[in-house]
């Protein structure tokens, strides 16, 4: 179960359940080239974990009736939830997006966010972010998903180390504002084995409970019961959540094509993908991709 880490002694093995990787990190202009240069940019399709350091312009986030604004010299630490985010024309700074999730889909940093932090109070946060942007620029320039780019072992370990170093600084900043990270520990190892299989399975491959159960030496019913006990969802629901998140991540890429995404996710017909996506998000893929007018 997800709980504050202080309630039990945590082992190194516990932290191996955390799914951690980078989506993007870049400096200078924040936003996308989908608006006239003098227009406010507003988007509603993002729900990722991330942060912006504003150097020029401003950034605004709205969700659940709340509003947060970051001005030059401030960090906006984002809450990983459905939100509306806007940028002043020509806004510049650092933008970083990452995933840090537990097996049940809960986020490492969530409760207490969004929050705005004065950059001068925590200079190490910028100091640790800039090497990430520099490294990403070399192997995944102008990318919205670093995972899709080729890199060797050294490059992979370097990115993971740089991201981890930045998250260490972020944890210090958030703790100063009484915002704690979450933890999900004590998960049955058989469930984690199945989770690892699902997380690495080719997305176009259909879900098969019998094959999954056989791979972890359990009966289908036993595996389903363990998933509900440990993750509060069935294996099929867990895998569908992976597909939904991947669909959203890929649709957020400015030049992505909906038909290609549907094929990559195993849908033979675009209409089936559109119906499935709308069922789970309340929007069609085209509506999800479309930025808000201002």
N, C-alpha and C positions, 0 to 999 in steps of 0.2 A: 504494500500500500504506500501511497505518497504521503510523506510526513516530514516534519522538520528534522534535520539531521541530528540534532542534539538529543533526541529521544533514545538513541542507541549508539553503541560503538560501531563505526563504519570501517569496513575493510577495503583494501585496494580492490579486491574482487567485486565489491559492491559497485564501485565506480565504473567498472567495465560494462555495466548495463547502460551507461549514458551514451547516447548516439550523438556524436559531435562532429560537425564539419562546417566548412565555410561555403557560402553562396557567392558573395562578392565583397570586394573592398576597393574603393577608388577615392581619389582626391579630385578637387576642383568642382565642376558643375554638378549639382545634385538635381535629379529629376530625369526627364526624358525629352527627346526632341519631337514632341507631339503637339506642341502649342506654339503660337506666335511668341517671339522673344519678349514681348512686353506683357504677357498674360500670366496670371497666377496658374500654377500647375496643381491640379487636384486629382487624386486617385483614391479609389475605394476597394481595390482588389487585393491589397497587401495585408497579411496577418503574420508576417515573419518576426522572428527575434532579430533585433538589430539596434543600431544607434547612428545618430548624425552629430557631427561637430560642425556647427554653423560658423563660418568665417565672414560671410557676406549674405545679406538678405535675411530671411527668417523661414522657419518651418513650424507648421501647426498640425496637431493631431487631435481628432475628435472621436469619441466613442462613449456610449452609454450616458449621453448628456454632459460629459466632461470635455474640457478643452485645455490643451497644453501648447505653449508657444516657446520656442527656443530662438533667441536672438544671437547676433555675433558674439563669439566668446563663450557660447554655452553648448553643452551636450544635451541632446534629447535621447533618453534611453527608452526604447519602445516596448510597449506591452504586446506580446504576441497574441493578438486578437483581431477580429474584424474591426476595421477602423477607416476613417477618412483622413488622408494626409495631404497637406497643401504646402506649396513652396512659393515664395515671392519670386518675381521674374529675376533671373540671373543669380539665384542662390548658389553659393559655393561653400565647400567644406570637405569633410570626410564622410563617406557613407559606408557602413559595414553591415552585412547581413549574414546570419549564421543559423545553424540548427543545433540546439542542445536540448534533447528530449529524452525522457524516460520511456520504457517500453509501453506504458499505457497511453503515451502521447502527451503527457503533462510536460511542462517546460521547466528547465533549470531555474530560470528567472522569470517570474510572472506576477505573483502577488505583490502589490505595492507600486507597480508600474502602470502608466508611464511616469517618468520623472525627469526634471530638468536640472542639470548640474553645471555650475560655473567651472569652465575649463581651467582657470587659474588655480582653483582649489585642488585639482587633481591633475597636474601636468603630465604625470606618467601615463595617463589614459591616452593622450595624443601621442606621446613618445612611443608607446607600444603599438599604436594603430598604424603609424606611417610605414614601418617596415612591412606590414601585411600588404598595404596598397602597392608598395614597390615590388614585392614578390609576385603579386597577382598580375601586375602590369606586364611582367616578363612572360608568364606562361599562359595567361588568360585575359588579354587586353580586351576591354569593352564587353566583358562577359557578365551575364546575369546569373550564371550557374557554373562555378569553377569546376564542378564535378565532371562536366562534359569535355574538359580539355585534357590533353595528353601531358603526363608528367612522369618522372622516374621516382624511385624510392626516396632519393635525397630530397627532391622537390616536395613530395608528399609529406615527409617527416618535417621538413622545414615549415611548411604552411601550418601543419598541426601544432608545432611548437610555438610559432608566432601567435596563432589564435589563442592557444592556451595561456601564453604570457599576458595577452590582452585581457582575457577573461579573469585572470588573477587580479589585475588592477581594477577591473569592473566590479568584482566581488568586494574589494576594499571600499570602493566608492559607495556601493549600494548599502553595505553594512553600516557605513557612516550615517546613512539616512534611515537606518532601522529596517532595511529591506533584506530579507534572508533568502538564500537559495533553497530549493526544494530537494527532496531525495526520495527515491523509491528503491527499497532494499528488501532482501529476504525473498526474492522471487524464486520459485521452484526452477532448478537448473534445466529440467526437461522443457519447461515453458520457454526459458531463454534460448535453448537450442532450437526450438521451433521458430522463435522470433528471429533469430539470426538467419535461418533459412529463408523466411519470408522477406526479410530486409534485403537479401542479396539475390532473390529470385528475379529472373528476367521479367520485366513488367508486362510483356506481351503474352506471357505464359498464364494460362487460366489456373485458378485456385483449385486444388484437389485435396480434400481433407484426408482421404485414405493414404495418399502418397506422403503427406506431411506426417501423419501419425506413425506410419511405418518407419519413416526416417528417424524418429525419436523413440522407437520401440514401445509404442503405446497403442491402445485401441482408439479409434476415433472418438468414442464417447468419453473415454478417460481424459483424452487431450482437451476436448471441449470443456469438460468440467474443471480441469486445472486452469485453463485460460480464464474462465469466469471467476474462479477463486482468486487468481493473482492479478488479472488485468481488467476484470469487470466487463469483458467482451469475449465473443467467440473468436476462433482463429479466422473465420471468414470475415467477420467485422473488422478484425485487426488488419487483414490484408486489404480490405476495401478502403480503409482509412489511408493506407500507404498510397493507393492509387489516386485517391482524392487529392492528397497533398502534392503528389507528383504532377497531377493535372494542373493544379493551381500554380505550382512553381513554373511549369513550362509555359502556361498561358501568360504569365507575367513578363516573359521575354518579349520585348517590343515587336520584333520581326517574326515571331513564331507563327506557324500555320496550324490552324485548328485541325484540319484533316490529317496532317502528318502526326500531330500529337495523338489523335484518336487511334491511328494505326499502331503507334509505338506502345500504346497502353492496351492493345489487344482487341480493339473494337473493329469489327469488319465493316460496319456502316457508320457514317458520320451522324446520322439521325439517332442511332442507338447511344452513341457517346453523348450527344447533346441532351437527350432525355435523361440519361443517367446523371450527368453533371448537374443539371438543373434540379433534379430530385434531391441531391445532397447539398447544394449550395444556394438554391433559390434563384439562381441566375443561369441563363444560357451561357455557353462558352464565349459567344460574341459579346454579350452584355458584360461579362466578367472582364474581358480584355479592354473594353471601351473606357477611356478616361472620362471623368465628369466634366461637363461644360461649366464655364465660369461666367 
